[in-house]
């Protein structure tokens, strides 16, 4: 069962990555969602560099409570702050094969609230 789920997500993810790519002016905002945490990073695919990253593990270190959807929103807002500090206004959203629902949607909404344009 799990192998099917992973293979399905991998197939979707590769299809998404064929279509989108990030640059220094408009990096790719990629999401990874585990059962406990959510991670996000801005990547310049042309140079192969990560420009900024944030995760819900930082919330745990700072003692921030809340459910996983609230944590995802805070992670999106934190990434938007880091992006603004680097002068990044616009990004390409890469949901990483996950459905645009729940934590992934909350993260995107938080990044938009922080001022990023998708």
C-alpha positions as CSV (number, residue, x, y, z in Angstrom):
1,X,0.0,0.0,0.0
2,X,2.7,2.5,1.0
3,X,4.8,1.6,-2.0
4,X,1.9,2.5,-4.3
5,X,1.3,5.8,-2.5
6,X,5.0,6.7,-2.8
7,X,5.2,5.7,-6.5
8,X,2.0,7.7,-7.2
9,X,3.4,10.8,-5.5
10,X,6.8,10.4,-7.3
11,X,5.0,10.2,-10.7
12,X,3.0,13.3,-10.0
13,X,6.1,15.1,-8.7
14,X,8.1,14.4,-11.8
15,X,5.3,15.6,-14.0
16,X,5.2,18.9,-12.1
17,X,9.0,19.3,-12.3
18,X,8.9,18.8,-16.1
19,X,6.7,21.9,-16.4
20,X,8.2,24.3,-13.8
21,X,11.7,25.5,-13.0
22,X,13.0,28.2,-10.7
23,X,15.4,31.0,-11.5
24,X,17.2,33.6,-9.3
25,X,14.5,36.2,-10.1
26,X,11.6,33.8,-9.6
27,X,12.7,30.8,-7.5
28,X,10.8,27.5,-7.1
29,X,9.0,27.2,-3.7
30,X,9.1,23.5,-3.0
31,X,7.2,21.7,-0.2
32,X,8.0,18.5,1.6
33,X,5.5,17.2,4.0
34,X,6.2,14.4,6.5
35,X,3.8,13.0,9.0
36,X,5.0,15.3,11.7
37,X,6.7,18.2,10.1
38,X,6.5,20.4,7.0
39,X,9.6,21.8,5.2
40,X,9.8,24.5,2.4
41,X,12.6,26.0,0.5
42,X,13.3,28.5,-2.3
43,X,15.5,27.0,-5.0
44,X,17.3,28.5,-8.0
45,X,17.2,25.6,-10.3
46,X,19.5,27.2,-12.9
47,X,22.3,27.6,-10.5
48,X,21.4,24.7,-8.3
49,X,21.3,26.7,-5.0
50,X,18.8,26.9,-2.2
51,X,18.1,30.6,-1.5
52,X,16.1,30.2,1.7
53,X,14.5,27.5,3.8
54,X,12.0,27.2,6.7
55,X,10.4,24.3,8.6
56,X,8.0,23.5,11.4
57,X,10.9,22.2,13.4
58,X,11.9,25.8,14.1
59,X,8.4,26.3,15.7
60,X,9.0,23.4,18.0
61,X,12.4,24.9,19.0
62,X,10.7,28.3,19.7
63,X,7.9,26.7,21.8
64,X,5.1,27.6,19.3
65,X,2.1,25.4,19.8
66,X,-0.9,24.7,17.5
67,X,-2.1,22.1,15.2
68,X,-0.1,21.1,12.0
69,X,-2.2,23.4,9.7
70,X,-1.4,26.4,11.9
71,X,2.3,25.4,12.0
72,X,2.3,25.2,8.2
73,X,0.8,28.8,7.9
74,X,3.6,30.1,10.2
75,X,6.2,28.3,8.1
76,X,4.9,30.0,5.0
77,X,5.0,33.4,6.6
78,X,8.5,32.8,7.9
79,X,9.7,31.8,4.4
80,X,8.1,35.0,3.0
81,X,10.0,37.1,5.5
82,X,13.3,35.4,4.5
83,X,12.4,35.9,0.8
84,X,11.7,39.6,1.3
85,X,15.0,40.0,3.1
86,X,16.7,38.6,-0.1
87,X,14.7,40.8,-2.4
88,X,12.5,38.0,-3.8
89,X,8.9,39.1,-4.6
90,X,7.6,36.3,-6.9
91,X,7.9,32.5,-6.8
92,X,6.8,29.4,-8.7
93,X,4.9,27.0,-6.4
94,X,5.9,23.4,-6.4
95,X,3.5,21.3,-4.3
96,X,5.8,18.3,-4.6
97,X,3.1,15.8,-5.6
98,X,0.9,16.5,-2.6
99,X,-2.7,17.6,-3.0
100,X,-3.3,21.3,-2.7
101,X,-5.3,20.9,0.4
102,X,-4.8,21.1,4.2
103,X,-1.2,21.8,5.3
104,X,0.1,22.5,1.7
105,X,-2.7,25.0,1.1
106,X,-2.2,26.6,4.5
107,X,1.6,27.0,3.8
108,X,0.8,28.7,0.5
109,X,-1.7,31.0,2.1
110,X,0.8,31.9,4.8
111,X,3.4,32.7,2.1
112,X,0.9,34.9,0.3
113,X,0.0,36.7,3.5
114,X,3.7,37.4,3.9
115,X,3.8,39.1,0.6
116,X,5.0,36.5,-1.9
117,X,3.3,36.4,-5.3
118,X,2.7,33.0,-7.0
